[in-house]
Amino acid sequence: MDVILIRHTRVAVPRGICYGQTDVPVAETFAEEAAKTRAALQAYVPFDKVYSSPLRRARLLAEYCGYADCETDPRLMELNMGEWEMRPYDTLTDDYARRWFDDYLHLPTPGGESFQDQRRRVESFLRDLSVQPYRRVAVFAHAGVLGCAAIYGGLYPESQAWDSVTDYGGLLRITL
């Protein structure tokens, strides 16, 4: 099964703000960016099934691309940043924050989750998906979800989880 993962477009949040699972609005450039994503998706249509994160930035892109009836799944949400949601990264300066920045793959955010927690969520979704009778599926989600899926799909090792993130509106293809 081919799975085409689509990263949401830019958001209306200043650069450097930790927004994880906060349901933030899309940027003013949404229509322009979404049109490029929709055009890029044409190489893969039709889809047997389309899924989306329930967060607005992914759902709106799915709708713009013609999939208003897509199924949402909370396992496709971005990393839960807990107490750090909507805080500027540069204000996270305590000892725990420094340890987290050094080992974000394994340590959870305060009141949130770790990359490993997110990875388990995404892998659960992909395992459930892999037993479905679909040939091609689209998934509208977030950078962290795409990174987890790429690791699951064997595109790169965990140590490169953030080195290969697609741009906003970008596509990633894995095979299950």
Secondary structure by P-SEA (a helix, b strand, c coil): cbbbbbbbccccccccccccccccccccaaaaaaaaaaaaacccccccbbbbcccaaaaaaaaaaccccbbbbcccccccccccccccccccccaaaaaaaaccccccccccccaaaaaaaaaaaaaaaaaccccbbbbbbcaaaaaaaaaaaccccccccccccccccbbbbbcc
